[in-house]
Amino acid sequence: MPDELEPLESPELSGSTAVKERTENADGTGDHELFSHYVPKDRIVESAVMGTPVRALCGKVWVPGRDPSKFPVCPDCKKIYDGLPRGGGDSN
């Protein structure tokens, strides 16, 4: 047979595979559910009234429904928030 493949003599010399680990809950929600996230206040109120999803600074989209004070702050949200320019009053 033409072009038959030969087995590798040294498997340890073959290529490698990178593995990216990701925490995922039984319901498939991932590790975002383990944190509280930063969201504009007006969006939280709208979500509470209308049941519309919100988007956190880190990109997570969900309908809030739990007490955020019971969870640590999302490290990605915190990093983004800390990098934002500070707002303030008039500088007149």
Biopython code that builds the backbone (N, CA, C, O; Angstrom):
import numpy as np
from Bio.PDB.StructureBuilder import StructureBuilder

atoms = [
    (1, "MET", "N", (0.846, -1.183, 0.000)),
    (1, "MET", "CA", (0.000, 0.000, 0.000)),
    (1, "MET", "C", (0.885, 1.238, 0.000)),
    (1, "MET", "O", (1.847, 1.318, 0.763)),
    (2, "PRO", "N", (0.572, 2.169, -0.824)),
    (2, "PRO", "CA", (1.379, 3.384, -0.872)),
    (2, "PRO", "C", (1.083, 4.285, 0.321)),
    (2, "PRO", "O", (-0.034, 4.308, 0.838)),
    (3, "ASP", "N", (2.088, 5.015, 0.742)),
    (3, "ASP", "CA", (1.977, 6.012, 1.813)),
    (3, "ASP", "C", (1.421, 5.446, 3.107)),
    (3, "ASP", "O", (0.576, 6.074, 3.744)),
    (4, "GLU", "N", (1.885, 4.260, 3.506)),
    (4, "GLU", "CA", (1.450, 3.722, 4.794)),
    (4, "GLU", "C", (2.100, 4.526, 5.909)),
    (4, "GLU", "O", (3.258, 4.931, 5.804)),
    (5, "LEU", "N", (1.359, 4.749, 6.955)),
    (5, "LEU", "CA", (1.885, 5.492, 8.096)),
    (5, "LEU", "C", (2.617, 4.539, 9.024)),
    (5, "LEU", "O", (2.154, 3.430, 9.291)),
    (6, "GLU", "N", (3.752, 4.981, 9.507)),
    (6, "GLU", "CA", (4.535, 4.210, 10.457)),
    (6, "GLU", "C", (4.246, 4.730, 11.860)),
    (6, "GLU", "O", (4.083, 5.938, 12.033)),
    (7, "PRO", "N", (4.179, 3.875, 12.852)),
    (7, "PRO", "CA", (3.984, 4.350, 14.221)),
    (7, "PRO", "C", (5.201, 5.146, 14.688)),
    (7, "PRO", "O", (6.318, 4.915, 14.225)),
    (8, "LEU", "N", (4.980, 6.066, 15.590)),
    (8, "LEU", "CA", (6.076, 6.851, 16.152)),
    (8, "LEU", "C", (6.964, 5.951, 16.989)),
    (8, "LEU", "O", (6.484, 5.127, 17.767)),
    (9, "GLU", "N", (8.264, 6.121, 16.816)),
    (9, "GLU", "CA", (9.184, 5.327, 17.635)),
    (9, "GLU", "C", (9.285, 5.904, 19.034)),
    (9, "GLU", "O", (9.468, 5.161, 19.998)),
    (10, "SER", "N", (9.169, 7.223, 19.160)),
    (10, "SER", "CA", (9.287, 7.885, 20.460)),
    (10, "SER", "C", (8.100, 8.822, 20.644)),
    (10, "SER", "O", (8.161, 9.979, 20.226)),
    (11, "PRO", "N", (7.026, 8.346, 21.257)),
    (11, "PRO", "CA", (5.851, 9.205, 21.441)),
    (11, "PRO", "C", (6.168, 10.496, 22.181)),
    (11, "PRO", "O", (5.508, 11.510, 21.953)),
    (12, "GLU", "N", (7.183, 10.482, 23.081)),
    (12, "GLU", "CA", (7.489, 11.684, 23.835)),
    (12, "GLU", "C", (8.041, 12.796, 22.939)),
    (12, "GLU", "O", (8.107, 13.947, 23.371)),
    (13, "LEU", "N", (8.433, 12.483, 21.716)),
    (13, "LEU", "CA", (8.935, 13.488, 20.790)),
    (13, "LEU", "C", (7.834, 14.084, 19.929)),
    (13, "LEU", "O", (8.085, 14.976, 19.119)),
    (14, "SER", "N", (6.625, 13.593, 20.104)),
    (14, "SER", "CA", (5.521, 14.114, 19.308)),
    (14, "SER", "C", (5.066, 15.458, 19.871)),
    (14, "SER", "O", (5.539, 15.880, 20.927)),
    (15, "GLY", "N", (4.165, 16.123, 19.182)),
    (15, "GLY", "CA", (3.655, 17.418, 19.629)),
    (15, "GLY", "C", (2.912, 17.300, 20.945)),
    (15, "GLY", "O", (2.620, 16.200, 21.414)),
    (16, "SER", "N", (2.613, 18.440, 21.530)),
    (16, "SER", "CA", (1.898, 18.437, 22.802)),
    (16, "SER", "C", (0.572, 19.168, 22.651)),
    (16, "SER", "O", (0.340, 19.873, 21.669)),
    (17, "THR", "N", (-0.270, 18.990, 23.619)),
    (17, "THR", "CA", (-1.581, 19.620, 23.621)),
    (17, "THR", "C", (-1.680, 20.553, 24.811)),
    (17, "THR", "O", (-1.394, 20.152, 25.939)),
    (18, "ALA", "N", (-2.077, 21.779, 24.577)),
    (18, "ALA", "CA", (-2.294, 22.727, 25.660)),
    (18, "ALA", "C", (-3.703, 22.517, 26.198)),
    (18, "ALA", "O", (-4.653, 22.356, 25.431)),
    (19, "VAL", "N", (-3.831, 22.518, 27.502)),
    (19, "VAL", "CA", (-5.125, 22.327, 28.138)),
    (19, "VAL", "C", (-5.462, 23.575, 28.925)),
    (19, "VAL", "O", (-4.674, 24.025, 29.757)),
    (20, "LYS", "N", (-6.626, 24.132, 28.664)),
    (20, "LYS", "CA", (-7.095, 25.288, 29.417)),
    (20, "LYS", "C", (-8.174, 24.798, 30.362)),
    (20, "LYS", "O", (-9.238, 24.352, 29.933)),
    (21, "GLU", "N", (-7.892, 24.884, 31.644)),
    (21, "GLU", "CA", (-8.868, 24.422, 32.617)),
    (21, "GLU", "C", (-9.888, 25.513, 32.869)),
    (21, "GLU", "O", (-9.569, 26.702, 32.864)),
    (22, "ARG", "N", (-11.123, 25.084, 33.089)),
    (22, "ARG", "CA", (-12.209, 26.016, 33.352)),
    (22, "ARG", "C", (-13.136, 25.394, 34.366)),
    (22, "ARG", "O", (-13.571, 24.252, 34.215)),
    (23, "THR", "N", (-13.433, 26.151, 35.395)),
    (23, "THR", "CA", (-14.366, 25.666, 36.395)),
    (23, "THR", "C", (-15.778, 25.805, 35.846)),
    (23, "THR", "O", (-16.142, 26.853, 35.313)),
    (24, "GLU", "N", (-16.561, 24.759, 35.975)),
    (24, "GLU", "CA", (-17.932, 24.825, 35.504)),
    (24, "GLU", "C", (-18.838, 24.138, 36.523)),
    (24, "GLU", "O", (-18.555, 23.031, 36.981)),
    (25, "ASN", "N", (-19.914, 24.806, 36.860)),
    (25, "ASN", "CA", (-20.874, 24.245, 37.796)),
    (25, "ASN", "C", (-21.704, 23.166, 37.113)),
    (25, "ASN", "O", (-21.699, 23.053, 35.888)),
    (26, "ALA", "N", (-22.403, 22.388, 37.894)),
    (26, "ALA", "CA", (-23.218, 21.295, 37.356)),
    (26, "ALA", "C", (-24.253, 21.793, 36.347)),
    (26, "ALA", "O", (-24.630, 21.061, 35.431)),
    (27, "ASP", "N", (-24.712, 23.035, 36.511)),
    (27, "ASP", "CA", (-25.713, 23.558, 35.578)),
    (27, "ASP", "C", (-25.075, 24.231, 34.362)),
    (27, "ASP", "O", (-25.784, 24.812, 33.541)),
    (28, "GLY", "N", (-23.736, 24.161, 34.235)),
    (28, "GLY", "CA", (-23.057, 24.709, 33.073)),
    (28, "GLY", "C", (-22.821, 26.203, 33.110)),
    (28, "GLY", "O", (-22.486, 26.793, 32.083)),
    (29, "THR", "N", (-22.986, 26.834, 34.260)),
    (29, "THR", "CA", (-22.874, 28.280, 34.338)),
    (29, "THR", "C", (-21.442, 28.779, 34.443)),
    (29, "THR", "O", (-21.215, 29.975, 34.258)),
    (30, "GLY", "N", (-20.473, 27.934, 34.728)),
    (30, "GLY", "CA", (-19.092, 28.366, 34.828)),
    (30, "GLY", "C", (-18.805, 29.081, 36.132)),
    (30, "GLY", "O", (-19.670, 29.184, 37.001)),
    (31, "ASP", "N", (-17.575, 29.576, 36.263)),
    (31, "ASP", "CA", (-17.170, 30.169, 37.530)),
    (31, "ASP", "C", (-17.672, 31.587, 37.729)),
    (31, "ASP", "O", (-17.489, 32.146, 38.811)),
    (32, "HIS", "N", (-18.305, 32.198, 36.715)),
    (32, "HIS", "CA", (-18.860, 33.544, 36.895)),
    (32, "HIS", "C", (-19.908, 33.576, 38.005)),
    (32, "HIS", "O", (-20.120, 34.615, 38.629)),
    (33, "GLU", "N", (-20.556, 32.454, 38.249)),
    (33, "GLU", "CA", (-21.600, 32.405, 39.265)),
    (33, "GLU", "C", (-21.032, 32.439, 40.679)),
    (33, "GLU", "O", (-21.784, 32.537, 41.649)),
    (34, "LEU", "N", (-19.725, 32.358, 40.798)),
    (34, "LEU", "CA", (-19.092, 32.368, 42.114)),
    (34, "LEU", "C", (-18.756, 33.773, 42.579)),
    (34, "LEU", "O", (-18.227, 33.944, 43.677)),
    (35, "PHE", "N", (-19.051, 34.786, 41.768)),
    (35, "PHE", "CA", (-18.653, 36.156, 42.068)),
    (35, "PHE", "C", (-19.821, 37.132, 41.987)),
    (35, "PHE", "O", (-20.857, 36.850, 41.385)),
    (36, "SER", "N", (-19.616, 38.294, 42.618)),
    (36, "SER", "CA", (-20.474, 39.457, 42.404)),
    (36, "SER", "C", (-19.824, 40.275, 41.303)),
    (36, "SER", "O", (-18.598, 40.328, 41.213)),
    (37, "HIS", "N", (-20.623, 40.910, 40.469)),
    (37, "HIS", "CA", (-20.093, 41.631, 39.313)),
    (37, "HIS", "C", (-20.479, 43.097, 39.364)),
    (37, "HIS", "O", (-21.476, 43.468, 39.983)),
    (38, "TYR", "N", (-19.664, 43.945, 38.695)),
    (38, "TYR", "CA", (-19.947, 45.370, 38.584)),
    (38, "TYR", "C", (-20.836, 45.620, 37.371)),
    (38, "TYR", "O", (-20.522, 45.216, 36.251)),
    (39, "VAL", "N", (-21.965, 46.303, 37.628)),
    (39, "VAL", "CA", (-22.940, 46.645, 36.588)),
    (39, "VAL", "C", (-23.420, 48.063, 36.881)),
    (39, "VAL", "O", (-23.573, 48.415, 38.051)),
    (40, "PRO", "N", (-23.667, 48.900, 35.856)),
    (40, "PRO", "CA", (-24.212, 50.242, 36.113)),
    (40, "PRO", "C", (-25.517, 50.164, 36.919)),
    (40, "PRO", "O", (-26.375, 49.321, 36.655)),
    (41, "LYS", "N", (-25.646, 51.064, 37.909)),
    (41, "LYS", "CA", (-26.802, 51.031, 38.814)),
    (41, "LYS", "C", (-28.132, 51.111, 38.095)),
    (41, "LYS", "O", (-29.084, 50.426, 38.470)),
    (42, "ASP", "N", (-28.212, 51.953, 37.050)),
    (42, "ASP", "CA", (-29.492, 52.091, 36.352)),
    (42, "ASP", "C", (-29.905, 50.784, 35.680)),
    (42, "ASP", "O", (-31.096, 50.514, 35.525)),
    (43, "ARG", "N", (-28.928, 49.975, 35.283)),
    (43, "ARG", "CA", (-29.234, 48.681, 34.666)),
    (43, "ARG", "C", (-29.751, 47.675, 35.694)),
    (43, "ARG", "O", (-30.590, 46.831, 35.378)),
    (44, "ILE", "N", (-29.248, 47.767, 36.916)),
    (44, "ILE", "CA", (-29.719, 46.880, 37.984)),
    (44, "ILE", "C", (-31.196, 47.163, 38.272)),
    (44, "ILE", "O", (-32.000, 46.240, 38.410)),
    (45, "VAL", "N", (-31.539, 48.445, 38.360)),
    (45, "VAL", "CA", (-32.934, 48.833, 38.627)),
    (45, "VAL", "C", (-33.827, 48.354, 37.482)),
    (45, "VAL", "O", (-34.891, 47.781, 37.714)),
    (46, "GLU", "N", (-33.387, 48.593, 36.254)),
    (46, "GLU", "CA", (-34.167, 48.158, 35.088)),
    (46, "GLU", "C", (-34.355, 46.640, 35.101)),
    (46, "GLU", "O", (-35.442, 46.141, 34.811)),
    (47, "SER", "N", (-33.310, 45.924, 35.433)),
    (47, "SER", "CA", (-33.392, 44.466, 35.478)),
    (47, "SER", "C", (-34.363, 43.999, 36.549)),
    (47, "SER", "O", (-35.120, 43.050, 36.342)),
    (48, "ALA", "N", (-34.335, 44.673, 37.701)),
    (48, "ALA", "CA", (-35.227, 44.299, 38.795)),
    (48, "ALA", "C", (-36.688, 44.527, 38.423)),
    (48, "ALA", "O", (-37.563, 43.743, 38.791)),
    (49, "VAL", "N", (-36.942, 45.609, 37.691)),
    (49, "VAL", "CA", (-38.316, 45.952, 37.328)),
    (49, "VAL", "C", (-38.801, 45.146, 36.115)),
    (49, "VAL", "O", (-39.908, 44.608, 36.118)),
    (50, "MET", "N", (-37.959, 45.073, 35.083)),
    (50, "MET", "CA", (-38.370, 44.473, 33.813)),
    (50, "MET", "C", (-37.931, 43.018, 33.639)),
    (50, "MET", "O", (-38.455, 42.309, 32.779)),
    (51, "GLY", "N", (-36.978, 42.578, 34.448)),
    (51, "GLY", "CA", (-36.457, 41.227, 34.289)),
    (51, "GLY", "C", (-35.521, 41.073, 33.105)),
    (51, "GLY", "O", (-35.316, 39.968, 32.604)),
    (52, "THR", "N", (-34.947, 42.199, 32.655)),
    (52, "THR", "CA", (-34.036, 42.160, 31.518)),
    (52, "THR", "C", (-32.616, 41.799, 31.974)),
    (52, "THR", "O", (-32.227, 42.132, 33.094)),
    (53, "PRO", "N", (-31.853, 41.133, 31.132)),
    (53, "PRO", "CA", (-30.475, 40.793, 31.488)),
    (53, "PRO", "C", (-29.591, 42.032, 31.567)),
    (53, "PRO", "O", (-29.866, 43.048, 30.930)),
    (54, "VAL", "N", (-28.534, 41.933, 32.352)),
    (54, "VAL", "CA", (-27.534, 42.994, 32.464)),
    (54, "VAL", "C", (-26.199, 42.443, 31.992)),
    (54, "VAL", "O", (-25.998, 41.230, 31.938)),
    (55, "ARG", "N", (-25.277, 43.359, 31.648)),
    (55, "ARG", "CA", (-23.926, 42.959, 31.247)),
    (55, "ARG", "C", (-22.944, 43.574, 32.234)),
    (55, "ARG", "O", (-22.910, 44.791, 32.418)),
    (56, "ALA", "N", (-22.150, 42.722, 32.865)),
    (56, "ALA", "CA", (-21.124, 43.174, 33.807)),
    (56, "ALA", "C", (-19.926, 43.721, 33.037)),
    (56, "ALA", "O", (-19.798, 43.505, 31.832)),
    (57, "LEU", "N", (-19.057, 44.426, 33.742)),
    (57, "LEU", "CA", (-17.851, 44.954, 33.110)),
    (57, "LEU", "C", (-17.011, 43.852, 32.474)),
    (57, "LEU", "O", (-16.360, 44.073, 31.453)),
    (58, "CYS", "N", (-17.027, 42.675, 33.074)),
    (58, "CYS", "CA", (-16.231, 41.551, 32.561)),
    (58, "CYS", "C", (-16.871, 40.889, 31.346)),
    (58, "CYS", "O", (-16.238, 40.060, 30.692)),
    (59, "GLY", "N", (-18.118, 41.242, 31.034)),
    (59, "GLY", "CA", (-18.795, 40.678, 29.874)),
    (59, "GLY", "C", (-19.875, 39.666, 30.199)),
    (59, "GLY", "O", (-20.624, 39.267, 29.308)),
    (60, "LYS", "N", (-19.978, 39.239, 31.446)),
    (60, "LYS", "CA", (-21.008, 38.271, 31.817)),
    (60, "LYS", "C", (-22.390, 38.900, 31.635)),
    (60, "LYS", "O", (-22.613, 40.044, 32.033)),
    (61, "VAL", "N", (-23.301, 38.162, 31.042)),
    (61, "VAL", "CA", (-24.683, 38.615, 30.834)),
    (61, "VAL", "C", (-25.597, 37.671, 31.597)),
    (61, "VAL", "O", (-25.520, 36.454, 31.431)),
    (62, "TRP", "N", (-26.470, 38.236, 32.441)),
    (62, "TRP", "CA", (-27.390, 37.424, 33.239)),
    (62, "TRP", "C", (-28.475, 38.311, 33.831)),
    (62, "TRP", "O", (-28.380, 39.537, 33.785)),
    (63, "VAL", "N", (-29.489, 37.692, 34.378)),
    (63, "VAL", "CA", (-30.538, 38.406, 35.104)),
    (63, "VAL", "C", (-30.229, 38.231, 36.587)),
    (63, "VAL", "O", (-30.325, 37.121, 37.110)),
    (64, "PRO", "N", (-29.857, 39.322, 37.276)),
    (64, "PRO", "CA", (-29.504, 39.209, 38.691)),
    (64, "PRO", "C", (-30.681, 38.698, 39.517)),
    (64, "PRO", "O", (-31.837, 39.042, 39.273)),
    (65, "GLY", "N", (-30.349, 37.875, 40.491)),
    (65, "GLY", "CA", (-31.407, 37.347, 41.338)),
    (65, "GLY", "C", (-30.894, 36.838, 42.669)),
    (65, "GLY", "O", (-31.554, 36.027, 43.320)),
    (66, "ARG", "N", (-29.729, 37.301, 43.082)),
    (66, "ARG", "CA", (-29.166, 36.848, 44.354)),
    (66, "ARG", "C", (-28.489, 38.011, 45.052)),
    (66, "ARG", "O", (-28.244, 39.052, 44.444)),
    (67, "ASP", "N", (-28.191, 37.835, 46.313)),
    (67, "ASP", "CA", (-27.574, 38.881, 47.121)),
    (67, "ASP", "C", (-26.079, 38.943, 46.811)),
    (67, "ASP", "O", (-25.342, 38.025, 47.171)),
    (68, "PRO", "N", (-25.617, 40.010, 46.150)),
    (68, "PRO", "CA", (-24.208, 40.086, 45.771)),
    (68, "PRO", "C", (-23.253, 40.210, 46.956)),
    (68, "PRO", "O", (-22.062, 39.931, 46.820)),
    (69, "SER", "N", (-23.760, 40.623, 48.106)),
    (69, "SER", "CA", (-22.884, 40.776, 49.275)),
    (69, "SER", "C", (-22.401, 39.432, 49.821)),
    (69, "SER", "O", (-21.501, 39.389, 50.659)),
    (70, "LYS", "N", (-22.995, 38.343, 49.350)),
    (70, "LYS", "CA", (-22.607, 37.006, 49.828)),
    (70, "LYS", "C", (-21.477, 36.388, 49.004)),
    (70, "LYS", "O", (-21.068, 35.258, 49.273)),
    (71, "PHE", "N", (-20.964, 37.116, 48.000)),
    (71, "PHE", "CA", (-19.951, 36.578, 47.106)),
    (71, "PHE", "C", (-18.796, 37.563, 46.965)),
    (71, "PHE", "O", (-18.993, 38.770, 47.111)),
    (72, "PRO", "N", (-17.600, 37.067, 46.684)),
    (72, "PRO", "CA", (-16.474, 37.981, 46.438)),
    (72, "PRO", "C", (-16.653, 38.685, 45.098)),
    (72, "PRO", "O", (-17.373, 38.201, 44.224)),
    (73, "VAL", "N", (-15.994, 39.830, 44.943)),
    (73, "VAL", "CA", (-16.082, 40.597, 43.707)),
    (73, "VAL", "C", (-15.296, 39.892, 42.603)),
    (73, "VAL", "O", (-14.194, 39.392, 42.831)),
    (74, "CYS", "N", (-15.866, 39.862, 41.431)),
    (74, "CYS", "CA", (-15.222, 39.267, 40.252)),
    (74, "CYS", "C", (-13.881, 39.970, 40.009)),
    (74, "CYS", "O", (-13.852, 41.194, 39.879)),
    (75, "PRO", "N", (-12.786, 39.233, 39.947)),
    (75, "PRO", "CA", (-11.485, 39.877, 39.757)),
    (75, "PRO", "C", (-11.372, 40.615, 38.419)),
    (75, "PRO", "O", (-10.684, 41.633, 38.338)),
    (76, "ASP", "N", (-12.032, 40.122, 37.377)),
    (76, "ASP", "CA", (-11.992, 40.817, 36.084)),
    (76, "ASP", "C", (-12.759, 42.129, 36.148)),
    (76, "ASP", "O", (-12.293, 43.146, 35.634)),
    (77, "CYS", "N", (-13.931, 42.117, 36.775)),
    (77, "CYS", "CA", (-14.706, 43.353, 36.939)),
    (77, "CYS", "C", (-13.911, 44.377, 37.748)),
    (77, "CYS", "O", (-13.863, 45.554, 37.392)),
    (78, "LYS", "N", (-13.294, 43.929, 38.828)),
    (78, "LYS", "CA", (-12.532, 44.832, 39.698)),
    (78, "LYS", "C", (-11.368, 45.449, 38.951)),
    (78, "LYS", "O", (-11.115, 46.646, 39.082)),
    (79, "LYS", "N", (-10.656, 44.655, 38.172)),
    (79, "LYS", "CA", (-9.515, 45.153, 37.402)),
    (79, "LYS", "C", (-9.970, 46.216, 36.401)),
    (79, "LYS", "O", (-9.326, 47.255, 36.261)),
    (80, "ILE", "N", (-11.073, 45.957, 35.712)),
    (80, "ILE", "CA", (-11.602, 46.918, 34.739)),
    (80, "ILE", "C", (-12.074, 48.175, 35.454)),
    (80, "ILE", "O", (-11.780, 49.288, 35.016)),
    (81, "TYR", "N", (-12.806, 48.005, 36.553)),
    (81, "TYR", "CA", (-13.323, 49.146, 37.312)),
    (81, "TYR", "C", (-12.187, 50.026, 37.817)),
    (81, "TYR", "O", (-12.252, 51.251, 37.712)),
    (82, "ASP", "N", (-11.148, 49.406, 38.364)),
    (82, "ASP", "CA", (-10.015, 50.164, 38.895)),
    (82, "ASP", "C", (-9.280, 50.931, 37.807)),
    (82, "ASP", "O", (-8.601, 51.916, 38.096)),
    (83, "GLY", "N", (-9.409, 50.486, 36.550)),
    (83, "GLY", "CA", (-8.756, 51.166, 35.435)),
    (83, "GLY", "C", (-9.585, 52.274, 34.816)),
    (83, "GLY", "O", (-9.095, 53.004, 33.954)),
    (84, "LEU", "N", (-10.835, 52.413, 35.241)),
    (84, "LEU", "CA", (-11.698, 53.463, 34.697)),
    (84, "LEU", "C", (-11.335, 54.818, 35.295)),
    (84, "LEU", "O", (-10.901, 54.892, 36.445)),
    (85, "PRO", "N", (-11.512, 55.901, 34.515)),
    (85, "PRO", "CA", (-11.277, 57.228, 35.081)),
    (85, "PRO", "C", (-12.305, 57.548, 36.159)),
    (85, "PRO", "O", (-13.469, 57.164, 36.045)),
    (86, "ARG", "N", (-11.892, 58.225, 37.166)),
    (86, "ARG", "CA", (-12.787, 58.590, 38.261)),
    (86, "ARG", "C", (-13.710, 59.714, 37.846)),
    (86, "ARG", "O", (-13.272, 60.702, 37.257)),
    (87, "GLY", "N", (-14.997, 59.562, 38.156)),
    (87, "GLY", "CA", (-15.965, 60.616, 37.908)),
    (87, "GLY", "C", (-15.942, 61.588, 39.080)),
    (87, "GLY", "O", (-15.243, 61.371, 40.069)),
    (88, "GLY", "N", (-16.686, 62.620, 38.961)),
    (88, "GLY", "CA", (-16.710, 63.581, 40.063)),
    (88, "GLY", "C", (-17.627, 64.720, 39.739)),
    (88, "GLY", "O", (-18.304, 64.731, 38.711)),
    (89, "GLY", "N", (-17.641, 65.664, 40.617)),
    (89, "GLY", "CA", (-18.471, 66.842, 40.419)),
    (89, "GLY", "C", (-17.830, 67.806, 39.456)),
    (89, "GLY", "O", (-16.800, 67.511, 38.850)),
    (90, "ASP", "N", (-18.447, 68.963, 39.320)),
    (90, "ASP", "CA", (-17.896, 70.006, 38.443)),
    (90, "ASP", "C", (-16.574, 70.498, 38.973)),
    (90, "ASP", "O", (-16.372, 70.569, 40.185)),
    (91, "SER", "N", (-15.681, 70.836, 38.082)),
    (91, "SER", "CA", (-14.393, 71.365, 38.509)),
    (91, "SER", "C", (-14.323, 72.864, 38.290)),
    (91, "SER", "O", (-13.238, 73.410, 38.087)),
    (92, "ASN", "N", (-15.480, 73.548, 38.329)),
    (92, "ASN", "CA", (-15.530, 75.008, 38.122)),
    (92, "ASN", "C", (-15.046, 75.730, 39.309)),
    (92, "ASN", "O", (-15.017, 76.961, 39.314)),
]
sb = StructureBuilder()
sb.init_structure("model")
sb.init_model(0)
sb.init_chain("A")
sb.init_seg("    ")
for serial, (resi, resn, name, xyz) in enumerate(atoms, 1):
    if name == "N":
        sb.init_residue(resn, " ", resi, " ")
    sb.init_atom(name, np.array(xyz, "f"), 0.0, 1.0, " ", f" {name:<3s}", serial, name[0])
structure = sb.get_structure()
